[in-house]
Amino acid sequence: KGIRKVISLDEVETAYRQVTSEIPGSPIFVMRLASASRHLEVQLLADNYGNAIALSGRDCSVQRRHQKILEEGPPIAAPPAVWKKMCAAAVRLAKEVGYINAGTVEYLFCNDEFFFLELNPRLQVEHPVTEMITGVNLPAAQLNVAMGIPLQHIADIRTLYGREPYSSGDIDFDNEEQRPPQGHCIAARITAENPYEGFQPTSGQIQELNFRSSRNVWGYFGV
């Protein structure tokens, strides 16, 4: 709703009328089409003292109706050198706006170029992907930040930077390297659609739901 792809000038007028009728009163933006692109995002964590770090990220390119279906991390679509620039740009943005909290900077990645989409000022539903590959408990880290604890005093962050979790001492986040992501993680959103109602999402009739999480496999559900 409110989004149209235009390939030729002949399609502009019709697409414009359709969009304005779907979202009356809203400004209309024209954006360059990036075909064969990927939706990559950087996980941020920033404290009250001007510190911000990137906790790897996720590839959320597999989508249905503009909703993410598969999320995986760490992203492998971008070359390491480009991904490093994407993380650095996300951290720089967080510092420049004085951001505090967990957040996500989302990019469109195409032909080794990346384009800013948005900064989501919250913890996203796919955060367990990042937790699995970094070992950082993001909800707990959020609470620590809200309590005024600096990043360098959060146990999981210290471990990520090769320190003992409950030791003391400063961490130079701008120059020290993190431990590489551990393994690879994929999260899938299992959804159901009704083909007789234009493939609209539906839960259908659920007879039984039986799932047991483990350390490496987890599930959470909403109906």
Solvent accessible surface area in square Angstrom, and as a share of the most:
residue,aa,sasa,rsa
1,K,177,0.75
2,G,15,0.15
3,I,108,0.55
4,R,95,0.35
5,K,141,0.60
6,V,55,0.31
7,I,123,0.63
8,S,49,0.32
9,L,160,0.80
10,D,133,0.69
11,E,74,0.33
12,V,71,0.41
13,E,120,0.54
14,T,62,0.36
15,A,12,0.10
16,Y,120,0.46
17,R,135,0.49
18,Q,73,0.32
19,V,12,0.07
20,T,44,0.25
21,S,84,0.54
22,E,49,0.22
23,I,55,0.28
24,P,108,0.68
25,G,89,0.86
26,S,49,0.32
27,P,94,0.59
28,I,61,0.31
29,F,158,0.66
30,V,147,0.84
31,M,147,0.66
32,R,169,0.62
33,L,98,0.49
34,A,19,0.14
35,S,78,0.50
36,A,107,0.83
37,S,30,0.20
38,R,95,0.35
39,H,28,0.12
40,L,0,0.00
41,E,0,0.00
42,V,0,0.00
43,Q,0,0.00
44,L,0,0.00
45,L,0,0.00
46,A,1,0.01
47,D,2,0.01
48,N,68,0.35
49,Y,126,0.48
50,G,55,0.53
51,N,44,0.23
52,A,4,0.03
53,I,5,0.02
54,A,14,0.11
55,L,0,0.00
56,S,12,0.08
57,G,0,0.00
58,R,0,0.00
59,D,6,0.03
60,C,0,0.00
61,S,32,0.21
62,V,77,0.44
63,Q,69,0.31
64,R,109,0.40
65,R,102,0.37
66,H,122,0.55
67,Q,111,0.50
68,K,24,0.10
69,I,39,0.20
70,L,66,0.33
71,E,2,0.01
72,E,47,0.21
73,G,0,0.00
74,P,26,0.16
75,P,12,0.08
76,I,137,0.70
77,A,37,0.29
78,A,7,0.05
79,P,51,0.32
80,P,118,0.74
81,A,68,0.53
82,V,21,0.12
83,W,35,0.12
84,K,135,0.57
85,K,129,0.55
86,M,0,0.00
87,C,21,0.12
88,A,52,0.41
89,A,20,0.16
90,A,0,0.00
91,V,24,0.14
92,R,137,0.50
93,L,49,0.24
94,A,0,0.00
95,K,82,0.35
96,E,130,0.58
97,V,93,0.53
98,G,53,0.51
99,Y,33,0.13
100,I,81,0.41
101,N,45,0.23
102,A,0,0.00
103,G,0,0.00
104,T,0,0.00
105,V,1,0.00
106,E,5,0.02
107,Y,7,0.03
108,L,46,0.23
109,F,13,0.05
110,C,10,0.06
111,N,129,0.66
112,D,85,0.44
113,E,88,0.40
114,F,61,0.26
115,F,71,0.30
116,F,113,0.47
117,L,65,0.32
118,E,78,0.35
119,L,38,0.19
120,N,18,0.09
121,P,88,0.55
122,R,123,0.45
123,L,39,0.19
124,Q,10,0.04
125,V,69,0.40
126,E,4,0.02
127,H,37,0.16
128,P,19,0.12
129,V,0,0.00
130,T,0,0.00
131,E,39,0.18
132,M,68,0.30
133,I,1,0.01
134,T,5,0.03
135,G,47,0.46
136,V,1,0.00
137,N,70,0.36
138,L,0,0.00
139,P,52,0.33
140,A,41,0.32
141,A,1,0.01
142,Q,40,0.18
143,L,118,0.59
144,N,36,0.19
145,V,4,0.02
146,A,85,0.66
147,M,140,0.63
148,G,26,0.25
149,I,48,0.25
150,P,30,0.19
151,L,0,0.00
152,Q,32,0.14
153,H,100,0.45
154,I,6,0.03
155,A,24,0.19
156,D,46,0.24
157,I,0,0.00
158,R,2,0.01
159,T,51,0.30
160,L,3,0.01
161,Y,15,0.06
162,G,68,0.65
163,R,72,0.26
164,E,125,0.56
165,P,48,0.30
166,Y,194,0.74
167,S,47,0.31
168,S,97,0.63
169,G,40,0.38
170,D,111,0.58
171,I,11,0.05
172,D,66,0.34
173,F,29,0.12
174,D,103,0.53
175,N,117,0.60
176,E,58,0.26
177,E,134,0.60
178,Q,53,0.24
179,R,86,0.31
180,P,95,0.60
181,P,58,0.36
182,Q,92,0.41
183,G,59,0.57
184,H,90,0.40
185,C,14,0.08
186,I,106,0.54
187,A,19,0.15
188,A,64,0.50
189,R,79,0.29
190,I,166,0.84
191,T,89,0.52
192,A,49,0.38
193,E,53,0.24
194,N,46,0.24
195,P,73,0.46
196,Y,199,0.76
197,E,111,0.50
198,G,50,0.48
199,F,101,0.42
200,Q,92,0.41
201,P,93,0.59
202,T,53,0.31
203,S,63,0.41
204,G,55,0.52
205,Q,158,0.70
206,I,87,0.44
207,Q,154,0.68
208,E,135,0.60
209,L,102,0.51
210,N,120,0.62
211,F,90,0.37
212,R,217,0.79
213,S,69,0.44
214,S,69,0.45
215,R,211,0.77
216,N,102,0.52
217,V,86,0.50
218,W,67,0.24
219,G,28,0.27
220,Y,124,0.47
221,F,112,0.47
222,G,75,0.72
223,V,138,0.79
